[in-house]
């Protein structure tokens, strides 16, 4: 299952997360958090040198089945993600 808070994206497994991100065209460089203990993708883009939320990617994620949850829920799911 894929989850988003409208800014970040997590899943039940790293493989699922990477595959879903790739299907949306989310760049691998937006993947963060394994070392911090909360793996996720930022649903972001760079506009005029600034990182901003990519509303198109959020829309696509939701259309493809991502479930909208709160930022707190997303962090808890991310921290519980098995990284091995």
DOLUMSE-90362 format. One record per residue (C-alpha): x, y, z; chain. Coordinates in Angstrom, 2 decimals. Example, Ala and Ser with C-alpha at 12.3 -4.5 7.8 and 13.67 -1.06 7.14 Angstrom:
2
12.30/-4.50/7.80/A .
13.67/-1.06/7.14/A .
This chain:
84
0.00/0.00/0.00/A .
1.21/3.52/-0.82/A .
0.59/6.49/1.47/A .
1.03/10.25/1.09/A .
0.53/13.31/3.23/A .
0.57/15.46/0.10/A .
4.29/16.18/0.43/A .
5.95/12.81/1.08/A .
5.27/9.25/-0.04/A .
5.86/5.97/1.81/A .
4.83/2.34/1.29/A .
4.66/-0.99/3.08/A .
8.00/-2.05/1.55/A .
10.97/-0.34/-0.07/A .
10.49/-2.32/-3.27/A .
6.87/-1.21/-3.52/A .
7.87/2.38/-2.77/A .
10.59/2.47/-5.44/A .
8.40/0.80/-8.07/A .
5.49/3.17/-7.41/A .
7.75/6.21/-7.50/A .
9.26/5.06/-10.78/A .
5.79/4.54/-12.28/A .
4.97/8.17/-11.41/A .
8.24/9.50/-12.82/A .
9.52/10.56/-9.39/A .
13.29/10.91/-9.59/A .
15.40/8.58/-7.43/A .
17.19/11.66/-6.05/A .
13.97/12.55/-4.15/A .
14.32/9.37/-2.06/A .
15.42/10.08/1.50/A .
15.57/8.74/4.96/A .
17.06/5.26/5.17/A .
19.93/6.54/7.29/A .
17.53/8.71/9.29/A .
15.22/5.77/9.91/A .
12.22/6.99/7.94/A .
12.52/6.12/4.23/A .
10.30/8.19/1.95/A .
10.14/10.07/-1.32/A .
9.61/13.78/-1.41/A .
6.90/14.68/-3.91/A .
8.79/17.78/-4.93/A .
10.32/19.61/-7.85/A .
12.70/22.51/-8.31/A .
11.19/25.75/-9.58/A .
13.46/28.74/-10.13/A .
16.06/27.21/-7.82/A .
13.59/26.42/-5.00/A .
12.23/23.05/-3.92/A .
8.43/23.08/-3.97/A .
5.65/20.51/-3.63/A .
4.84/18.85/-6.95/A .
1.03/18.95/-7.00/A .
0.96/17.04/-10.29/A .
2.88/14.12/-8.75/A .
0.59/14.19/-5.69/A .
-2.45/14.07/-7.98/A .
-0.98/11.19/-9.99/A .
-0.11/9.29/-6.80/A .
-3.67/9.67/-5.52/A .
-5.14/8.61/-8.87/A .
-2.86/5.55/-8.86/A .
-4.15/4.48/-5.45/A .
-2.06/6.27/-2.83/A .
-3.95/6.78/0.40/A .
-3.97/10.26/1.94/A .
-2.96/10.22/5.61/A .
-1.71/12.79/8.11/A .
1.98/13.71/8.35/A .
2.12/12.07/11.78/A .
0.67/8.80/10.43/A .
3.06/8.94/7.48/A .
6.08/9.32/9.77/A .
4.97/6.36/11.90/A .
4.47/4.17/8.81/A .
7.82/5.27/7.43/A .
9.64/4.46/10.68/A .
8.08/0.99/10.76/A .
9.12/0.22/7.17/A .
11.41/-2.78/6.88/A .
14.58/-1.69/5.11/A .
16.20/-5.06/4.66/A .
